[in-house]
Amino acid sequence: MDQTLFVGIDVSLKSNQVCAINFNQDKLFNLSFANTPSGAELLVSKIVETVDKYKLNKIIIAMECTGVYYIHIASFLSTNAILNNLNSTIYTVNAKSIDKYKDSYTDIEKTDPTDAFIIADFVRVGRTKVLSPFKGSQFLALQRLTRQRKHLADQISKEKCYVSANIFLKFSAIENTDNKPFSDTFGKSSSAILTDFLSTEDIINTPIDELVDFISSKGKNRFKNPEDNANILLKAARDSYKLDKVSYEAVGSAIASSLAVINCLQNEIKNVDKAIQKVIKGLNNDYYQILQSIPGIGPVFAAGIIAEIIDINYFKSHDQLAKYSGFYWPRHQSGEFEHSDKPMAKSGNMYLKYYISEATSMAIHHNSEIKTFYQRKYSEVKTHQHKRALALSSRKFIRLIFGLLCKNQLYVPSKFENMT
């Protein structure tokens, strides 16, 4: 380690502040370089000059994941032939990790040069050992797509929450009942009811046979008994509050707008899913096949997990992988007292957390072992049953993923059964 150059880069839109230190914390240089290709070339030249001057044999470079500003410089450095020949490794670090490490310095100022020094020192003390080296553009395309998919899914969730208020105003009993007319309020049939009928009064005044035909047509004849759906719908319409015509028109327009947005986002997700499946085929095919061997895990969720894990060998244990993904519960202890109610950590890779949670949800429906574990955890408490059971099942799922990827083997049901 005493022959290593530790480089910290504080990234911004226009420039990169770079600090290079040795193992003794001596500052070998702390300079600003333009965040451009030419600036990156000058940085490489300075690093090479420093390595030659001090006869160093290894380079470790780290920078914060600041929006998208770090991607170009990280990709440039990780694919630079000169640096690769000098035994260099590039890391991108969560800004929260740097901030926590900075707290150990009680009297340091907040400036770009000091921030760059903190990042370099973060590397010097070995904090990057639990991180995966940046792979350049190899995984960039896949990450951009899988993270875009999460963004679209989040937008759909927000829009559904927003439009729910308007749906309640127009049709207050459509969801406020144990016996719902449709399983999915945002499905084709339900959406058509909300947009094609001006008011609940129009639904009530529609002859039952016409309502049955309407539901069958919009549902593409997939309902087993559309007459039952029609009768439940009529009851919900009669049990709903009534609005005046002006209000119905305004609320109906708002609902139609939100449903159009949701439909557009859902179509975009389908397009992104196709692009993800195209890109993933050119990457680690072993990981891809292993994850898809787990019943319920499809190509998109498998790709999302791979895009964030990158290489399982960078994690020493399933505990480390769980902590990286945010599925762990920090201890709350003081003296002899230890709090029994431990909230799950809010840190971690939010994209990996999303894809593992979604993959676990699918596995629960298609995998008997995971389903059994979920049901057992669900029945242990009276509050937050699904949220708790899903989180604990996700934690077990991480253990399964880690074991399969490390051993490079396909899923065998009995393996998971023994773990639960």
ZIMOHU-V38478 format. One record per run of one state. SS is the DSSP state (h for helix, s for strand, l for the rest). FROM is the first residue (numbers start at 1). TO is the last residue. If there is no record, write none. Layout:
# ZIMOHU-V38478
ss=SS from=FROM to=TO
ss=SS from=FROM to=TO
This chain:
# ZIMOHU-V38478
ss=l from=1 to=3
ss=s from=4 to=11
ss=l from=12 to=14
ss=s from=15 to=21
ss=l from=22 to=26
ss=s from=27 to=34
ss=l from=35 to=36
ss=h from=37 to=54
ss=l from=55 to=57
ss=s from=58 to=64
ss=l from=65 to=68
ss=h from=69 to=78
ss=l from=79 to=80
ss=h from=81 to=85
ss=l from=86 to=87
ss=s from=88 to=93
ss=l from=94 to=94
ss=h from=95 to=102
ss=l from=103 to=111
ss=h from=112 to=124
ss=l from=125 to=126
ss=h from=127 to=130
ss=l from=131 to=135
ss=h from=136 to=138
ss=l from=139 to=139
ss=h from=140 to=170
ss=l from=171 to=187
ss=h from=188 to=196
ss=l from=197 to=199
ss=h from=200 to=205
ss=l from=206 to=207
ss=h from=208 to=218
ss=l from=219 to=225
ss=h from=226 to=238
ss=l from=239 to=244
ss=h from=245 to=280
ss=l from=281 to=284
ss=h from=285 to=292
ss=l from=293 to=298
ss=h from=299 to=309
ss=l from=310 to=311
ss=h from=312 to=314
ss=l from=315 to=317
ss=h from=318 to=325
ss=l from=326 to=332
ss=s from=333 to=334
ss=l from=335 to=336
ss=s from=337 to=338
ss=l from=339 to=349
ss=h from=350 to=366
ss=l from=367 to=367
ss=h from=368 to=378
ss=l from=379 to=384
ss=h from=385 to=407
ss=l from=408 to=412
ss=h from=413 to=419
ss=l from=420 to=420
